[in-house]
Amino acid sequence: MGQGIFVGIGANLPSIHGLSPLETARDAAITLDCLPGFRLVGLSRWYQSAPIPPSGQPDYINGVAHLRGRILHLHGEIGPVEFLRILQRIELKAGRERGAANAARTLDLDIVAMDGLVRIAPDPVLPHPRAHLRAFVLLPLADVAPDWVHPVSGQGVRELIAALPEQTIRVL
């Protein structure tokens, strides 16, 4: 089973710094690699996909970063809640505004999975509750962790991909 932290990276609007969604996604991967205590050990190819659910917003750029390591602080390791807050601060720096669900965004960082941890509540739910349903998560995840197994269903990433309905997605 692929261990580590898998972060979904997505964007479909230019950042507040004038970067394209692809440039913003690449910049986010560099930022993740610079987090103290973490190392980027894998980065998927970049994919372009239509928004889900379908809407008039621009296509998304998506990828998955594979991180190893732990952030330590005075009280021990930082867990999923604190790591999510770190990701949300990175999103804010790119101009992310939280509004309606599934709205267009400058940057979206999601914890797809974290060291095989299963959490049903509170947020973040792990593994990500919809990751197994989305080609834009599973295809890049397969790039960086082809042996990853969903810790709840027990299905491998390739099995999950094979079970997906047809989705329009292309490698950039």
C-alpha positions in Angstrom: 0.0 0.0 0.0 1.4 3.4 -0.9 2.1 5.2 2.3 2.6 8.9 2.8 0.4 11.9 2.3 -1.3 12.4 -1.1 -2.5 15.9 -1.8 -4.8 16.6 -4.7 -3.9 19.8 -6.5 -6.5 21.6 -8.7 -7.1 25.0 -10.2 -9.3 26.5 -12.9 -8.9 30.2 -12.5 -5.9 32.5 -12.7 -4.3 33.2 -9.3 -4.2 36.7 -7.8 -0.6 36.8 -8.9 -1.6 36.4 -12.6 -0.5 32.8 -12.9 -2.4 30.4 -15.1 -4.1 27.4 -13.4 -1.2 25.2 -14.5 1.4 27.6 -13.2 -0.5 27.9 -9.9 -0.7 24.1 -9.6 3.0 23.8 -10.2 3.8 26.5 -7.8 1.6 24.7 -5.1 3.7 21.6 -5.6 6.9 23.6 -5.0 5.3 25.1 -1.9 4.4 21.6 -0.6 8.0 20.5 -1.1 9.2 23.5 0.9 7.1 22.7 4.0 9.4 22.1 7.0 9.6 18.4 7.8 8.2 17.3 4.5 9.7 16.1 1.2 7.9 15.8 -2.2 8.7 12.3 -3.3 6.4 12.1 -6.3 4.4 14.4 -8.5 1.9 13.2 -11.1 1.5 14.4 -14.6 -1.0 17.2 -15.0 -4.5 16.5 -16.2 -7.2 18.6 -17.7 -10.8 17.8 -16.9 -14.3 19.3 -17.1 -15.8 20.5 -13.8 -18.0 18.1 -11.8 -20.9 18.6 -11.9 -20.9 20.0 -15.4 -21.1 23.8 -15.5 -20.0 26.8 -17.6 -16.8 27.3 -15.6 -13.4 26.6 -17.2 -11.7 23.2 -17.2 -9.6 22.2 -14.2 -5.9 21.4 -14.1 -5.4 18.5 -11.6 -2.5 16.5 -10.2 -1.4 14.7 -7.1 1.6 15.3 -4.9 3.1 12.5 -2.8 4.7 13.7 0.4 6.6 12.0 3.1 7.5 13.4 6.5 6.0 15.0 9.5 5.7 18.5 10.8 6.6 18.6 14.4 5.7 21.3 16.9 6.0 21.7 20.7 3.2 19.3 21.3 4.2 16.5 18.8 3.2 15.7 15.3 0.7 17.7 13.4 -2.3 15.6 12.4 -4.9 15.9 9.6 -6.7 18.9 11.0 -3.6 21.0 11.3 -2.3 19.8 7.9 -5.6 20.8 6.3 -5.1 24.3 7.8 -1.7 24.5 6.3 -3.1 23.6 2.9 -5.9 26.2 3.3 -3.2 28.9 4.0 -1.5 27.9 0.7 -4.8 28.2 -1.1 -5.4 31.7 0.4 -2.0 32.9 -0.8 -3.1 32.0 -4.4 -6.3 33.9 -3.9 -8.7 31.1 -3.0 -12.1 32.4 -1.9 -14.4 30.0 -0.2 -18.0 30.2 -1.5 -20.5 27.8 -3.0 -19.6 24.2 -3.3 -18.0 23.2 -6.6 -17.4 26.9 -7.5 -14.4 27.8 -9.7 -11.2 28.4 -7.8 -7.7 29.7 -8.1 -6.3 26.7 -6.1 -7.8 23.7 -4.4 -5.7 21.5 -2.2 -7.3 18.3 -0.8 -5.8 15.6 1.4 -6.6 12.5 -0.7 -5.1 10.1 1.8 -2.7 10.3 4.8 -0.7 7.3 5.8 -3.7 4.9 5.5 -5.6 6.8 8.1 -9.4 6.4 8.2 -11.4 9.3 9.7 -15.2 9.6 9.3 -15.4 12.8 11.3 -14.6 15.6 11.8 -13.1 17.2 8.8 -11.0 16.2 7.0 -12.7 12.9 6.3 -10.0 10.4 5.2 -9.5 9.1 2.7 -11.2 11.9 0.8 -14.8 10.9 0.6 -15.2 11.3 -3.2 -11.7 10.5 -4.4 -12.7 7.0 -5.5 -15.3 8.5 -7.8 -13.1 10.9 -9.7 -10.8 10.2 -12.6 -9.1 13.6 -12.0 -7.9 12.2 -8.6 -7.4 8.6 -9.4 -5.4 8.9 -12.6 -2.8 11.2 -11.0 -2.8 9.1 -7.9 -2.0 6.1 -10.0 1.0 8.0 -11.4 2.6 8.5 -8.0 1.3 5.4 -6.2 0.3 2.6 -8.6 0.0 0.2 -5.7 -2.2 2.4 -3.5 -5.1 0.6 -1.9 -8.1 2.4 -0.6 -8.0 1.8 3.1 -11.8 1.4 3.4 -12.9 -0.6 0.3 -9.6 -2.5 0.0 -9.6 -1.8 -3.8 -6.5 -0.9 -5.6 -6.2 2.4 -7.5 -6.3 0.5 -10.8 -9.5 -1.3 -9.8 -11.1 2.0 -8.8 -10.2 3.5 -12.2 -11.6 0.6 -14.1 -14.9 1.0 -12.2 -15.3 4.7 -13.1 -18.0 5.8 -15.5 -16.7 7.6 -18.7 -15.1 10.9 -17.7 -13.5 13.4 -20.1 -9.9 13.9 -18.9 -6.6 14.3 -20.8 -3.0 14.4 -19.9 -1.3 17.8 -20.6 
